[in-house]
């Protein structure tokens, strides 16, 4: 992804975020199990976009494969922990 300029890479992250947010939006149309408010969509969008942007930047700045993989794994772990905390209060 290093050969793709930064702005198109961030547009891909934004597009991916929007596509992922369509999943709960569609689920809300078919079941009462999913009940997201506008704040949930905003927070999920910010979290997904921030994680995606951090991964893009990490893969551009870190040249060696092992540290790059460790950075991406750390970003994914932080993303999952924050998502779990916001979803169900995992650490309360």
VENQUI-V480182 format. One record per residue. D_LAST is the distance of its C-alpha to the last C-alpha in whole Angstrom. Layout:
# VENQUI-V480182
[[D_LAST] [D_LAST]]
This chain:
# VENQUI-V480182
[[38] [40] [43] [41] [41] [38] [38] [39] [36] [34] [35] [35] [31] [31] [33] [31] [28] [30] [31] [27] [26] [29] [27] [25] [28] [30] [28] [27] [31] [31] [28] [26] [23] [22] [22] [21] [22] [24] [21] [19] [22] [23] [19] [20] [23] [22] [20] [23] [25] [24] [23] [27] [28] [27] [28] [31] [32] [31] [33] [36] [35] [35] [38] [38] [36] [34] [32] [32] [30] [28] [27] [27] [24] [22] [22] [21] [18] [17] [17] [16] [13] [13] [14] [11] [8] [11] [12] [9] [6] [6] [4] [0]]
